[in-house]
Amino acid sequence: MKKYRLASMGLLGGGLIALDQLTKNLVVRHMDIGESIALIDGFLRLTSHRNTGAAWGMFQGQMLFFYIVTVAVVGMLIYIYKKEAKDNLLMQLALTFLLAGAVGNFIDRILFQEVVDFVDVMIFGYDFPIFNVADSALTVGVVLMLIEFFFMGRGDENEQNNSRP
């Protein structure tokens, strides 16, 4: 069962990375930078954008920083996966999404020294920063991790174990 689950997580992670790279490739090949196509008027657009930084444009042009941080984070996530997520499907899913997102954007940074973003959403009048499939995977991974820690009782379990005499 564990080998099956590990293979399933590998397929899910690989599929997310493939989807991320495919969608970015389509945007690069078929849209000019800055070009925008309305999908749902006033809510969702495809906008070809490049980002040399992180979320919300932070740390623009700091590629060496991103290389080091991404390698460290991927290593840490793999370690946590092996040590902490053995029998925890939700944790495995969270880590798989986080790994896929990190690797998807890392591929862009290595190949192009920038990340291709294209999902442009307007939420209640706020023009949300343009993102991609890898960014979505990272967000899903964080949400699943928060659910695991705050709603599945993992934090309470650790607290109880530490308070025993």
C-alpha positions, 0 to 999 in steps of 0.5 A, spaced: 500 500 500 505 504 501 509 503 495 502 504 491 501 511 495 508 513 493 507 512 486 501 515 486 504 521 489 509 521 484 504 521 478 500 527 481 507 531 482 509 529 475 502 531 472 502 537 476 509 539 473 507 537 466 501 541 466 505 547 469 510 547 464 505 545 458 501 551 460 507 556 460 509 553 454 503 555 450 503 562 453 510 563 451 509 560 444 502 563 442 502 570 446 506 576 446 508 579 453 503 583 456 497 580 451 491 579 455 485 575 453 478 575 457 475 569 459 470 571 464 469 578 463 471 582 469 474 576 473 478 572 469 483 573 464 489 570 460 495 575 461 502 573 458 507 576 464 514 574 466 516 575 473 524 575 475 522 575 483 517 571 488 510 572 489 507 580 488 514 581 485 518 581 491 526 580 490 526 582 483 532 579 479 535 575 485 536 568 481 542 566 486 537 567 492 532 563 489 536 557 486 539 556 493 532 557 497 529 552 492 534 547 493 534 548 500 526 548 501 525 542 496 530 538 500 527 540 506 520 537 503 523 531 501 526 530 508 519 531 511 515 527 506 520 521 508 520 522 516 513 525 517 508 523 512 509 516 512 502 514 514 498 521 513 495 521 506 493 529 507 500 530 509 503 527 503 498 530 498 500 537 501 508 536 500 506 533 493 503 539 491 508 544 495 514 540 491 510 540 484 509 548 485 517 549 487 519 544 482 515 547 476 517 555 478 524 552 479 525 549 472 523 556 469 528 560 473 533 555 471 532 555 464 529 562 463 531 566 469 524 568 470 517 565 471 512 565 466 505 567 469 498 568 466 492 567 470 490 574 471 484 574 476 480 580 479 477 579 486 472 584 488 475 589 485 482 587 487 487 585 481 490 579 484 497 578 482 498 574 476 500 567 477 501 560 474 499 552 475 505 552 480 503 557 484 496 554 485 500 548 487 504 551 492 497 555 495 493 548 495 499 545 498 499 550 504 492 550 505 492 542 505 498 543 510 494 548 514 488 543 514 492 538 517 495 542 522 489 546 525 483 541 523 486 534 523 488 534 531 496 533 529 498 539 533 493 537 539 496 530 539 504 533 539 502 537 545 499 531 549 505 527 548 509 533 550 505 534 556 505 527 559 510 526 565 
